[in-house]
Amino acid sequence: MTEISHLFDPRTLTKFANLEFVARQLVEGFISGKHKSPFKGFSVEFAEHRQYTPGDEVRYIDWRTYAKTDRYYIKEFEEETNLRCYILFDVSGSMKYAGREVSKFRYGCFLSAALAYLMLHQQDAVGLVTFDTDVRRYIPPRARPNHLRVLFQELERTEPGGETELAGVIHGLAERIKRRGLIIIISDFFYDLSDLLGALQHFRHRKHELLLLHVMAPDELTFPFNGWVEFRNLELADDRLRLDPHRMRAEYIDRVNRFIVDLKHGCGNMRADYVQLSTATPFDYALAKYLSSRAARGK
């Protein structure tokens, strides 16, 4: 693992309170390192193919099309000079969960900060929406350098709490955001799957590009608890449940895995990007892996 990967281990990041420092170091570490190329993927959009002619850059040849047609075609892109990105950040009570790692909320803060810094570095406009049962704060996209400080200050003063109302919030924002853009949702997505997918489809119907960053703690994936344990609902303080995790583990893991598979499949059907993230995974590794795959797909 690289030095930058070690620095951005989630547990290491808890030592830094300054989001601007973290975001700058993370993004500049990418740009100056081996992950430089993926970042150009956010500012261009695939337009069409045209047949290769001598003098064209070989790196733009679409090799998948060549494999099907035995002819060389070039991918043409058009610049998205006024790309607008909206970061939708779930700050409901369930995001407070940390387990043995940094909390999902804190992980989401660092993701939001790094993505905002990245967008503005590319001279794209970026905004921030925090929500739980309703929209808490709506900061419209701006491309000005001083806008970054506004976003960071909002993240730093936000505290997680409240129940989740994903579908209602998404439907409302789909009606509110008129101009087509890139919608990034950072959440644990603990919600009824059919209602959630229906709401996400509202964004796609409006022609927005959609990226889901699904943040979960390792404990939520493996359910490693032993002995009788009392579980508390982080969104409803009086909601508690005492049970033997050993008897529930297999069924729990099966349900979680099925939910993840169905959510990923639903996103694929509507051509929305889905990325599963663990709070134990270094930020640079997680983002670079996604951006590299995005660049490879020509997006």
C-alpha positions as CSV (number, residue, x, y, z in Angstrom):
1,M,0.0,0.0,0.0
2,T,1.3,3.4,-0.9
3,E,2.2,6.1,1.5
4,I,-0.9,8.1,0.5
5,S,-3.0,5.0,1.1
6,H,-1.6,4.7,4.6
7,L,-2.3,8.4,5.3
8,F,-5.9,8.0,4.3
9,D,-6.7,4.9,6.2
10,P,-10.0,5.9,7.9
11,R,-8.6,5.4,11.4
12,T,-5.7,7.6,10.6
13,L,-8.0,10.3,9.2
14,T,-9.7,10.7,12.6
15,K,-6.6,12.6,13.7
16,F,-7.4,15.4,11.2
17,A,-10.2,17.8,12.1
18,N,-9.6,20.1,9.1
19,L,-11.6,18.7,6.1
20,E,-9.9,21.1,3.7
21,F,-6.5,19.7,4.6
22,V,-7.7,16.1,4.1
23,A,-9.4,16.8,0.8
24,R,-6.5,18.7,-0.6
25,Q,-4.0,16.1,0.4
26,L,-6.2,13.3,-0.9
27,V,-6.9,14.9,-4.3
28,E,-3.4,16.3,-4.9
29,G,-2.0,12.9,-3.9
30,F,-4.1,11.3,-6.7
31,I,-3.2,13.9,-9.3
32,S,0.5,13.7,-8.7
33,G,0.5,10.0,-8.4
34,K,-0.3,7.0,-10.5
35,H,-4.1,7.7,-10.4
36,K,-3.8,10.9,-12.4
37,S,-5.8,9.8,-15.4
38,P,-9.1,8.8,-14.0
39,F,-10.0,12.4,-13.0
40,K,-10.7,13.6,-16.5
41,G,-13.7,11.3,-16.6
42,F,-16.0,13.7,-14.9
43,S,-15.6,16.6,-17.3
44,V,-16.3,14.8,-20.6
45,E,-19.2,13.0,-22.0
46,F,-19.2,10.3,-24.7
47,A,-20.8,11.6,-27.9
48,E,-20.4,9.1,-30.8
49,H,-18.1,6.8,-32.8
50,R,-16.4,7.7,-36.0
51,Q,-14.1,5.6,-38.2
52,Y,-10.4,5.8,-37.5
53,T,-8.3,7.8,-39.9
54,P,-4.4,8.0,-40.0
55,G,-3.3,10.6,-37.5
56,D,-5.9,9.9,-34.9
57,E,-4.7,9.2,-31.4
58,V,-4.6,5.4,-30.8
59,R,-5.6,5.8,-27.2
60,Y,-9.1,6.8,-28.3
61,I,-9.7,3.6,-30.3
62,D,-12.7,1.6,-29.0
63,W,-11.3,-1.9,-28.8
64,R,-14.6,-3.4,-27.8
65,T,-16.1,-2.2,-31.1
66,Y,-13.1,-3.4,-33.0
67,A,-13.6,-6.9,-31.5
68,K,-17.2,-6.9,-32.8
69,T,-16.7,-5.3,-36.2
70,D,-13.0,-5.9,-37.0
71,R,-12.8,-2.2,-37.8
72,Y,-11.2,0.7,-36.0
73,Y,-13.5,3.3,-34.5
74,I,-12.6,6.4,-32.5
75,K,-14.6,7.5,-29.4
76,E,-15.5,11.2,-29.7
77,F,-16.2,13.2,-26.6
78,E,-17.8,16.5,-26.0
79,E,-16.7,18.8,-23.2
80,E,-19.1,19.3,-20.3
81,T,-17.9,22.8,-19.6
82,N,-20.7,23.6,-17.2
83,L,-21.0,20.3,-15.3
84,R,-23.1,20.6,-12.2
85,C,-22.6,18.1,-9.4
86,Y,-24.9,17.7,-6.5
87,I,-23.6,15.7,-3.5
88,L,-26.5,14.3,-1.5
89,F,-25.3,13.3,2.0
90,D,-27.4,11.2,4.3
91,V,-26.9,12.5,7.9
92,S,-29.6,10.4,9.5
93,G,-29.0,8.7,12.9
94,S,-28.0,5.4,11.4
95,M,-24.9,7.1,9.9
96,K,-23.6,7.6,13.4
97,Y,-22.6,3.9,13.7
98,A,-18.9,3.3,14.0
99,G,-18.2,-0.1,15.5
100,R,-14.4,-0.5,15.5
101,E,-13.8,1.9,12.6
102,V,-14.5,5.6,11.9
103,S,-18.3,6.3,11.8
104,K,-20.2,6.1,8.6
105,F,-21.0,9.8,9.0
106,R,-17.4,10.8,9.3
107,Y,-16.4,8.6,6.4
108,G,-19.1,10.3,4.4
109,C,-17.8,13.7,5.4
110,F,-14.4,12.9,4.0
111,L,-15.9,11.5,0.8
112,S,-18.0,14.6,0.3
113,A,-15.0,16.9,0.9
114,A,-12.7,15.0,-1.4
115,L,-15.3,14.9,-4.2
116,A,-16.1,18.6,-3.8
117,Y,-12.4,19.5,-4.0
118,L,-12.0,17.3,-7.0
119,M,-15.0,18.9,-8.9
120,L,-13.8,22.5,-8.2
121,H,-10.2,21.5,-9.1
122,Q,-11.7,20.6,-12.5
123,Q,-13.5,23.9,-12.6
124,D,-16.9,22.2,-12.4
125,A,-19.7,23.4,-10.2
126,V,-20.5,21.4,-7.0
127,G,-23.3,21.7,-4.4
128,L,-24.2,19.9,-1.2
129,V,-27.5,18.7,0.2
130,T,-27.7,17.2,3.7
131,F,-30.8,15.3,4.7
132,D,-32.5,12.9,7.1
133,T,-36.3,12.9,7.2
134,D,-36.2,16.1,5.0
135,V,-33.6,18.3,3.4
136,R,-31.6,20.0,6.2
137,R,-29.4,22.2,4.0
138,Y,-29.4,22.9,0.3
139,I,-26.3,24.6,-1.0
140,P,-26.6,25.2,-4.8
141,P,-23.6,24.3,-7.1
142,R,-21.0,27.0,-7.6
143,A,-17.7,26.8,-9.4
144,R,-15.9,29.6,-7.5
145,P,-12.8,28.6,-5.4
146,N,-14.2,30.2,-2.2
147,H,-17.3,28.0,-2.5
148,L,-15.2,25.1,-1.2
149,R,-14.9,26.8,2.2
150,V,-18.7,27.1,2.4
151,L,-19.1,23.4,1.8
152,F,-16.5,22.4,4.3
153,Q,-17.9,24.6,7.0
154,E,-21.3,23.0,6.5
155,L,-19.9,19.5,6.7
156,E,-17.9,20.4,9.9
157,R,-21.0,21.8,11.7
158,T,-23.4,19.1,10.7
159,E,-24.3,16.4,13.3
160,P,-26.0,13.1,12.3
161,G,-29.5,12.4,13.8
162,G,-33.1,11.8,12.8
163,E,-34.9,9.1,10.9
164,T,-34.3,8.4,7.2
165,E,-36.7,9.4,4.5
166,L,-34.8,8.5,1.4
167,A,-37.6,8.2,-1.1
168,G,-39.4,11.4,-0.2
169,V,-36.2,13.4,-0.2
170,I,-35.1,12.1,-3.5
171,H,-38.5,12.7,-5.2
172,G,-38.5,16.2,-3.8
173,L,-34.9,16.9,-5.1
174,A,-35.7,15.4,-8.5
175,E,-38.4,18.0,-8.9
176,R,-36.2,20.8,-7.5
177,I,-33.1,20.2,-9.5
178,K,-34.1,21.3,-13.0
179,R,-30.8,21.3,-14.9
180,R,-29.3,18.0,-15.8
181,G,-26.2,17.1,-13.8
182,L,-24.3,14.5,-11.8
183,I,-26.0,13.4,-8.6
184,I,-23.8,11.6,-6.0
185,I,-25.7,10.1,-3.1
186,I,-23.7,9.1,0.0
187,S,-25.7,6.9,2.3
188,D,-26.1,3.5,4.0
189,F,-29.3,3.2,2.1
190,F,-31.3,1.6,4.9
191,Y,-34.6,1.9,3.3
192,D,-37.3,-0.1,1.5
193,L,-35.7,-1.2,-1.7
194,S,-38.6,-0.9,-4.1
195,D,-39.4,2.6,-2.8
196,L,-35.8,3.6,-3.0
197,L,-35.3,2.3,-6.6
198,G,-38.5,4.1,-7.7
199,A,-37.2,7.4,-6.3
200,L,-33.8,6.9,-8.0
201,Q,-35.6,6.3,-11.3
202,H,-37.1,9.8,-10.9
203,F,-33.6,11.2,-11.2
204,R,-32.8,9.1,-14.2
205,H,-36.1,10.2,-15.8
206,R,-34.9,13.8,-15.4
207,K,-31.7,12.7,-17.4
208,H,-29.3,13.1,-14.4
209,E,-26.2,11.0,-14.2
210,L,-26.4,9.0,-10.9
211,L,-23.7,7.6,-8.6
212,L,-24.5,5.8,-5.4
213,L,-21.8,5.5,-2.8
214,H,-23.0,2.8,-0.4
215,V,-21.2,3.2,2.9
216,M,-21.4,0.4,5.5
217,A,-19.4,-0.6,8.5
218,P,-17.7,-4.0,8.6
219,D,-19.9,-5.0,11.5
220,E,-23.0,-4.5,9.4
221,L,-21.6,-6.9,6.8
222,T,-20.3,-9.7,9.0
223,F,-22.4,-9.3,12.2
224,P,-19.5,-10.4,14.5
225,F,-21.2,-10.0,17.8
226,N,-21.2,-12.8,20.4
227,G,-23.3,-13.5,23.5
228,W,-26.6,-11.8,24.3
229,V,-26.5,-8.3,23.0
230,E,-28.9,-5.3,23.2
231,F,-29.1,-3.4,19.9
232,R,-30.3,0.2,19.9
233,N,-31.9,1.9,17.0
234,L,-29.8,5.0,16.3
235,E,-32.7,6.8,14.7
236,L,-35.3,6.0,17.4
237,A,-33.8,6.2,20.9
238,D,-36.4,4.1,22.6
239,D,-36.3,1.3,20.1
240,R,-34.1,-1.5,21.5
241,L,-33.8,-5.2,20.9
242,R,-32.0,-7.9,22.9
243,L,-31.1,-11.1,21.1
244,D,-28.5,-13.8,20.6
245,P,-26.4,-12.8,17.5
246,H,-25.2,-16.4,17.0
247,R,-28.7,-17.6,16.2
248,M,-29.4,-14.7,13.9
249,R,-26.0,-14.4,12.1
250,A,-26.6,-16.6,9.0
251,E,-30.1,-15.1,8.3
252,Y,-28.9,-11.6,8.9
253,I,-25.9,-11.9,6.6
254,D,-28.0,-13.5,3.9
255,R,-30.6,-10.7,4.0
256,V,-27.9,-8.0,3.9
257,N,-26.1,-9.7,0.9
258,R,-29.4,-10.0,-0.9
259,F,-30.2,-6.4,-0.3
260,I,-26.8,-5.3,-1.7
261,V,-27.1,-7.6,-4.7
262,D,-30.7,-6.3,-5.5
263,L,-29.7,-2.7,-5.0
264,K,-26.7,-3.1,-7.3
265,H,-28.8,-4.9,-9.9
266,G,-31.5,-2.2,-9.7
267,C,-28.9,0.5,-10.3
268,G,-27.5,-1.4,-13.2
269,N,-30.9,-1.7,-14.8
270,M,-31.3,2.1,-14.7
271,R,-27.7,2.7,-15.8
272,A,-26.7,4.3,-12.5
273,D,-23.3,3.7,-11.0
274,Y,-23.2,1.8,-7.7
275,V,-20.1,1.5,-5.5
276,Q,-20.1,-0.4,-2.2
277,L,-17.7,1.1,0.4
278,S,-16.5,-0.2,3.8
279,T,-15.5,2.3,6.5
280,A,-12.4,0.1,6.9
281,T,-11.2,0.9,3.3
282,P,-8.7,3.7,2.7
283,F,-10.4,6.6,0.8
284,D,-7.8,6.9,-1.9
285,Y,-8.1,3.2,-2.8
286,A,-11.9,3.3,-2.9
287,L,-12.1,6.4,-5.0
288,A,-9.3,5.5,-7.3
289,K,-10.7,2.1,-8.0
290,Y,-14.1,3.6,-9.0
291,L,-12.6,6.5,-11.1
292,S,-10.3,4.1,-12.9
293,S,-13.2,1.8,-13.9
294,R,-15.2,4.9,-14.9
295,A,-12.4,6.1,-17.2
296,A,-12.0,2.6,-18.7
297,R,-15.7,2.7,-19.6
298,G,-15.2,6.0,-21.4
299,K,-17.6,7.9,-19.1
